[in-house]
Amino acid sequence: MYITKNGEGDIVVMSIEAFEKRNQILKLRSKIEISEQSRLSGEATVSLEEAKKRLREKLNG
């Protein structure tokens, strides 16, 4: 819900669920941005298969 003051947007009211989902999306976007900047700056990357292998190893102990 948007509340206006003198015809201009002033306040936004949203459910807790919508607020929490929005925050999760913003956090994910931030992580993606950091990763993309690392990639563009030439930091080492791993293939999808290597990433899967590392995740399996972590999950299996």
TORKOL-4160 file (C-alpha; in steps of 0.2 Angstrom, whole numbers, padded with zeros to 4 digits, m for minus):
61
<pt num="1" X="0000" Y="0000" Z="0000"/>
<pt num="2" X="0007" Y="0017" Z="m0005"/>
<pt num="3" X="0003" Y="0032" Z="0005"/>
<pt num="4" X="0005" Y="0049" Z="m0003"/>
<pt num="5" X="0007" Y="0066" Z="0004"/>
<pt num="6" X="0003" Y="0081" Z="m0007"/>
<pt num="7" X="0001" Y="0069" Z="m0022"/>
<pt num="8" X="0019" Y="0062" Z="m0020"/>
<pt num="9" X="0024" Y="0045" Z="m0013"/>
<pt num="10" X="0028" Y="0046" Z="0006"/>
<pt num="11" X="0026" Y="0029" Z="0014"/>
<pt num="12" X="0025" Y="0011" Z="0009"/>
<pt num="13" X="0016" Y="m0002" Z="0020"/>
<pt num="14" X="0018" Y="m0020" Z="0016"/>
<pt num="15" X="0016" Y="m0037" Z="0024"/>
<pt num="16" X="0030" Y="m0045" Z="0035"/>
<pt num="17" X="0030" Y="m0059" Z="0022"/>
<pt num="18" X="0033" Y="m0047" Z="0007"/>
<pt num="19" X="0046" Y="m0037" Z="0017"/>
<pt num="20" X="0056" Y="m0053" Z="0021"/>
<pt num="21" X="0055" Y="m0059" Z="0003"/>
<pt num="22" X="0061" Y="m0042" Z="m0003"/>
<pt num="23" X="0075" Y="m0043" Z="0009"/>
<pt num="24" X="0080" Y="m0060" Z="0004"/>
<pt num="25" X="0080" Y="m0055" Z="m0014"/>
<pt num="26" X="0091" Y="m0039" Z="m0010"/>
<pt num="27" X="0103" Y="m0050" Z="m0001"/>
<pt num="28" X="0104" Y="m0062" Z="m0016"/>
<pt num="29" X="0107" Y="m0048" Z="m0028"/>
<pt num="30" X="0121" Y="m0041" Z="m0017"/>
<pt num="31" X="0129" Y="m0058" Z="m0017"/>
<pt num="32" X="0127" Y="m0060" Z="m0036"/>
<pt num="33" X="0134" Y="m0043" Z="m0039"/>
<pt num="34" X="0150" Y="m0047" Z="m0028"/>
<pt num="35" X="0152" Y="m0063" Z="m0037"/>
<pt num="36" X="0151" Y="m0054" Z="m0054"/>
<pt num="37" X="0163" Y="m0041" Z="m0049"/>
<pt num="38" X="0175" Y="m0054" Z="m0044"/>
<pt num="39" X="0173" Y="m0064" Z="m0060"/>
<pt num="40" X="0176" Y="m0048" Z="m0070"/>
<pt num="41" X="0191" Y="m0043" Z="m0061"/>
<pt num="42" X="0199" Y="m0060" Z="m0066"/>
<pt num="43" X="0198" Y="m0070" Z="m0050"/>
<pt num="44" X="0199" Y="m0088" Z="m0052"/>
<pt num="45" X="0183" Y="m0098" Z="m0056"/>
<pt num="46" X="0178" Y="m0116" Z="m0055"/>
<pt num="47" X="0167" Y="m0126" Z="m0068"/>
<pt num="48" X="0150" Y="m0131" Z="m0063"/>
<pt num="49" X="0156" Y="m0149" Z="m0062"/>
<pt num="50" X="0169" Y="m0144" Z="m0050"/>
<pt num="51" X="0157" Y="m0134" Z="m0039"/>
<pt num="52" X="0145" Y="m0149" Z="m0038"/>
<pt num="53" X="0159" Y="m0160" Z="m0033"/>
<pt num="54" X="0165" Y="m0148" Z="m0019"/>
<pt num="55" X="0147" Y="m0147" Z="m0013"/>
<pt num="56" X="0145" Y="m0166" Z="m0013"/>
<pt num="57" X="0161" Y="m0167" Z="m0003"/>
<pt num="58" X="0155" Y="m0154" Z="0010"/>
<pt num="59" X="0138" Y="m0163" Z="0012"/>
<pt num="60" X="0145" Y="m0180" Z="0014"/>
<pt num="61" X="0157" Y="m0175" Z="0027"/>
